[in-house]
């Protein structure tokens, strides 16, 4: 049987610039190993893992303390982030999350993936998608506060540490997400 | 025993903050590399079209877990000095469910919303605003959550302690489960791709 050999377009200069548009994402296992080594570095260097929601808590505690300092200090949740004499934003997770923004931007720029866009499925309006993005954020703020962490601090960090509560959390997270997906298929599919 | 360096006094708070910033850059870089600045890519996990969330998460967990295990066995790292979030299993179950629901509704989790915002996704920024407002809302309502926050308290507990099984056995089991999960995830992706292709031709 004759084999069909597909060759590159001979007109294309192999040393020329790559085609415009976003580059494909990194292999998930490779990206995961990279992420795991970053997490391991945090464990070894400072004795703690990654996080995200904690930085939001510090930011909200600081903003609230600007408007209502006494209320913020006495609040059982925000007060946790206003202890000590240091500025509330002088916190490990705040510095880490600023780094996350820069690291993501660098990676995105290198791969031509920085675009002004709104991620949504083909069947939902922009207003609808933005309303759900806001609602989802607010829901997750409650979830992260109750669980004492989010996907970074609980699932990833606690997962690697074999933390009992984190594994309970992780299973619940996947269960909650799969149970919700069908109801929101119009947002995404 | 040399690590964790900060806990053993090798450097001070200011250096720790610099490391936080550098570690964050690495974290954000690999999140974006994996495609986690895109809500559609993230949420495809829950429609079984692209299981990268599972693959990336478990490759990262296995990598860091094996690293911790070997460094501890080699006597290089004192695992008891690495901070372990205390277990409140009821609170973590309820919080995890809420986060799972919110993940599909909002399209991101807190860390990935920052990666999305940094790479131009306006819905990522709106998610960030929602998370901030939600945090304030939780703070205002927090006296109501006292009972739930303390529910299922077991203190800092690891899976090996809870199950009464040696640490190495759990490590091995997690590796086996992850590898089986990777194979299963790829099988599901292929199956769904074939189904979608058949639906288009029909």
Interface residues (C-beta under 8 A of the other chain):
Chain A: X25 X26 X28 X29 X31 X32 X33 X34 X35 X36 X37 X38 X39 X40 X41 X42 X43 X44 X45 X46 X47 X48 X49 X50 X52 X53 X56 X57 X59 X60 X61 X63 X64 X75 X76 X77 X78 X90 X92 X93 X95 X96 X97 X98 X99 X100 X101 X102 X103 X104 X105 X106 X107 X108 X111 X113 X114 X115 X116 X117 X118 X119 X120 X121 X129 X130 X132 X133 X134 X135 X136 X137 X138 X139 X140 X141 X142 X143 X144 X145 X146 X147 X148 X149 X150 X151 X152 X153 X154 X155 X156 X157 X158 X159 X160 X161 X162 X163 X164 X165 X166 X167 X168 X169 X170 X171 X172 X173 X174 X175 X176 X177 X178 X179 X180 X181 X184 X185 X187 X188 X189
Chain B: X3 X4 X5 X6 X7 X16 X17 X18 X19 X20 X21 X22 X23 X24 X25 X26 X27 X28 X29 X30 X31 X32 X33 X34 X35 X37 X38 X39 X40 X41 X43 X44 X45 X46 X47 X52 X55 X56 X57 X58 X59 X60 X61 X62 X63 X64 X65 X67 X68 X71 X77 X81 X82 X83 X84 X85 X86 X87 X88 X89 X91 X92 X93 X94 X95 X96 X97 X98 X99 X100 X101 X102 X103 X104 X105 X106 X107 X108 X109 X110 X111 X112 X113 X114 X115 X116 X117 X118 X119 X120 X121 X122 X123 X124 X126 X127 X128 X129 X130 X131 X132 X133 X134 X135 X136 X137 X138 X139 X140 X142 X143 X145 X146 X148 X149 X154 X156 X157 X158 X159 X160 X161 X162 X167 X170 X171 X174 X182
